[in-house]
Amino acid sequence: MNTMTARALMVGVLIAIWAWLASVARLNVSMWAGVVALGCFYASGGGVAGLQKTIVATLSGVVWVLIAEAVRVAIAGHGVVWAVILGAMACALALQARVPLLSFTAGAFAGAGVALGLGVNTGYEAVRAGVALAMGAVVGFAAERLAGMIGARRV
């Protein structure tokens, strides 16, 4: 079995296990958010570096949404004010790429998109979004490692 096929099978198995565990244990972890982070993991190049980039970048996006929401609430911003706040947040997401650890801009925007989609506006909700994003990245990393182990067993 080639590496790509093994990786695809491992991703499928791990996502199925996650979905099953989430339903059996009634885990309130967003599957779609995890799948977004899984895609980010592969987009970042995979491996340990990709895992690190994905987790840090996606979590930074969640933090920026939390900050934007706090500013909106503090100044009672609606309509055009909220639009300006979101624009400033997008600017910050792009500018943070100057910091090497935060340079995976696509991951930062994906994390912000997930946080906006989940309606993150409290620390608790941010943690839930962050856990889902981190789990997705870890699923990608685990699938990659398991596929490598399967490939190494060829005779």
C-alpha positions in Angstrom: 0.0 0.0 0.0 1.4 3.4 -0.9 1.8 6.2 1.6 -1.0 8.3 0.3 -3.5 5.4 0.5 -2.3 4.5 4.0 -2.6 8.1 5.1 -6.1 8.4 3.6 -7.2 5.2 5.3 -5.8 6.3 8.7 -7.5 9.7 8.4 -10.8 7.9 7.7 -10.4 5.5 10.6 -9.4 8.3 13.1 -12.3 10.6 12.0 -14.7 7.6 12.4 -13.3 6.8 15.8 -13.6 10.5 16.8 -17.2 10.7 15.6 -18.1 7.5 17.4 -16.5 8.6 20.6 -18.1 12.0 20.4 -21.6 10.3 20.1 -21.0 7.6 22.7 -19.4 9.9 25.3 -21.5 12.8 24.3 -18.4 15.0 23.7 -19.4 18.5 22.7 -16.5 18.9 20.3 -17.2 20.4 16.9 -16.3 17.9 14.2 -16.3 20.4 11.4 -13.9 22.6 13.3 -11.6 19.6 13.6 -11.8 18.9 9.9 -10.8 22.5 9.1 -7.7 22.1 11.3 -7.0 18.7 9.7 -6.9 20.5 6.4 -4.7 23.2 7.8 -2.3 20.5 9.1 -1.9 19.1 5.6 -1.7 22.6 4.0 1.1 23.5 6.4 3.3 20.6 5.2 2.5 18.1 8.0 5.0 16.6 10.4 5.9 18.1 13.8 6.4 21.5 12.3 3.0 21.4 10.6 1.4 20.3 13.8 3.0 23.2 15.7 2.1 25.7 13.0 -1.5 24.6 12.7 -2.2 24.6 16.4 -0.5 27.9 17.1 -2.0 29.7 14.1 -5.5 28.4 14.4 -5.6 29.2 18.1 -4.3 32.7 17.4 -7.3 33.1 15.1 -9.6 32.1 17.9 -7.9 34.6 20.3 -8.3 37.4 17.7 -12.0 36.7 17.4 -12.3 36.8 21.2 -10.5 40.1 21.3 -12.7 41.5 18.5 -15.9 40.4 20.3 -14.6 42.0 23.6 -14.0 45.3 21.8 -17.5 45.1 20.1 -19.2 44.5 23.5 -17.1 47.2 25.2 -18.1 49.9 22.7 -21.5 48.5 21.8 -20.4 48.2 18.2 -23.0 47.1 15.7 -23.3 47.4 11.9 -20.5 49.4 10.4 -18.6 49.5 13.7 -18.6 45.7 13.8 -17.4 45.6 10.2 -14.5 47.9 11.0 -13.6 45.8 14.1 -13.6 42.7 11.9 -11.4 44.5 9.3 -8.9 45.4 12.0 -8.9 41.8 13.2 -8.2 40.6 9.6 -5.4 43.1 9.4 -3.9 41.8 12.7 -4.2 38.2 11.4 -2.2 39.1 8.3 0.4 41.2 10.2 1.1 38.5 12.8 2.8 36.6 10.0 5.9 38.7 10.8 6.3 36.5 13.9 7.8 33.2 12.6 5.7 31.1 15.0 2.5 32.8 13.8 3.5 32.8 10.1 0.9 30.3 8.9 -1.6 32.9 7.9 -4.1 30.5 6.3 -4.3 28.7 9.6 -4.9 31.9 11.5 -7.8 32.8 9.2 -9.2 29.3 9.4 -9.1 29.5 13.2 -10.8 32.9 13.1 -13.4 31.5 10.7 -14.1 28.6 12.9 -14.5 30.9 16.0 -16.8 33.2 14.1 -18.8 30.2 12.8 -19.1 28.8 16.3 -20.1 32.2 17.7 -17.2 32.3 20.1 -17.7 35.2 22.6 -16.6 33.8 25.9 -13.4 32.2 27.2 -15.2 28.9 27.6 -16.4 28.9 24.0 -12.9 29.9 22.9 -11.5 26.9 24.7 -14.0 24.6 23.1 -13.1 25.9 19.7 -9.4 25.6 20.5 -9.8 22.0 21.6 -11.6 21.0 18.4 -9.0 22.7 16.3 -6.1 21.1 18.2 -7.8 17.7 18.0 -8.1 18.0 14.2 -4.4 18.8 13.9 -3.5 15.9 16.1 -5.7 13.6 14.0 -3.7 14.6 10.9 -0.4 14.1 12.7 -1.5 10.7 14.1 -2.7 9.6 10.6 0.6 10.6 9.1 2.6 8.7 11.7 0.3 5.6 11.5 0.6 5.6 7.7 4.4 5.8 8.1 4.4 2.8 10.4 2.2 0.8 7.9 4.5 1.8 5.1 7.6 0.7 7.1 6.1 -2.8 7.6 6.2 -3.6 3.9 8.2 -6.7 3.1 
